[in-house]
Amino acid sequence: MSVTLLLITHDDIGSSLLNTATNMMGISPLVCKNLKITSHMDIEQGYAQAIELCNTLDENDELLIITDIYGSTPSNIATKLTQNTSDTQRLIVTGVNLPMLVRIMNYAHLSLPELAEKACSSASDSIFIIDKENICN
């Protein structure tokens, strides 16, 4: 079984992050899909597009769904995708950032739960407050 990555984000956030991470890595070790949610879409339109993307995945794949803001439309669509699933295991991680995506790609060999944990730890481990008098390490 392999893990597939699905980004569901506002506007071009997901595609920009995915392009940047792939350029940094040289290649994406995971099958990655991106769903752009615009301000003109409602949750049902986004959900229908998400289902279409999921239908293109291998039925044996596990799915890591990454969204930008918890409780927003992309997050709500992701939550809806995890309900009423048959055999496919799906996990959601919110708060996507570039370090998270790079870590996911670096640890693509891990299981779905382990990969989700790496994503979460990377997101929080990569946030610092830096000023000229107090540099955090």
N, C-alpha and C positions, 0 to 999 in steps of 0.2 A: 504494500500500500504506500502511496506517496501523498504528500501534502500539496495542495494547490492553494494559491493565494488569490483572494478577491478583495480589491480595494473598492470601497464605496464611500465617496467623498463629495463635498460640495465643489462644483465647477471643475477646474483643472488641477486641484490640489493633488489628487491621486496620480494622474498621468505625469505631472511634473516630478513628483517624488519618485515614481517608478522609473522614469527616464533617467533621472539623476543617479539613483542607486545602481541601475543597470550599467550606466556609463562608468561609474566608479569601480564596479566589480568586473567589468569587461563582458559579462554575460549574466543572465539570470538563471540560477540553478533550479528555480521553481517555475512551474507553469503559473503565469500571473495574468489575471484579468482585471480590468478597471471599469467601474461604472461611475459616470459623471452625473451627479444630481444637480440640476439647474433650479433656479428660483421659480421657474414656470411649471415644474413638475410636481404632481402630488404623489403621495406615498404609493398609491395603486399603480401609477405609471412606472415609478421607479422599481416597485416590486415585480411588475411584469417583465421589465428589462433584466432584472436580477435573475429571475427564473430562467429566462432565455440563456443568459450566460452560464448558469449552473447546468443547464441541459447540454451544454457543449463539453462539459467535463467528463472524465472517465468515471463511471459509476462506482469504481472501487476507491477513488480518491477521497481523502479527508480534506476538509475545507477550513482554512484559516481566513476569517473575514476581518479586515482592518477598516475602521472608520475614523473620521476626524473628531467629531464631538459627540460624547455620550448624550443621548436623549434627543438628538437632532433627527431630521428626516433620514439621512444615511444610516444612522444607528438604528432607527426604528425599522427600516427596511431589512437591515441585517438581522435584527431580532426576529422579524417575521420569517426570514429564511431558515432560522434554526428550529422553528416550530413546524410540526407536521412533516418531519423528514423521516424517511424510512430507515435505511441502513447506514447512510452516510453520516459520519461524525462531523459536526461543525462547531467551531468555537469563534467567538468574537473578541477582538481587542480594540479598544477605542483610544483616541489620542495619538493618532499616527504622527510620526516625525521621521526625518531622514535617518538618524541613528537607529531607530527601531527597524526600519526597512532594511538597512545594511546588515544589521545583526541577524535578521530573519534569513537573509540570503547567505550569510556566512555559516549559519547553522541549519541549512536546508535538510540535512540528513536526519535531524531529530524527529521524534514522534510529534504528533499534533499537540498534545498537552505540554510537552517540553518546549516546543517552538513558541507556543503562546506565552509561556513563562519567560523565555528569553526576550521576547518582544516587550513584555511589561517591564522587565528589569532594565532593559536598554533605554527605554523611554525615560524612566526616572533617573537612571545613572548618568544621563547625558545633559542634565539641566544644572546649570551653575549660575551663581551671581558673581560677576566680575566687575570690580572697580579698581581705580588706580591705587587705592590704599589697602584693599583687602582682596587678594586673589585667592579664590578657593581652589584646592587641589582635589 
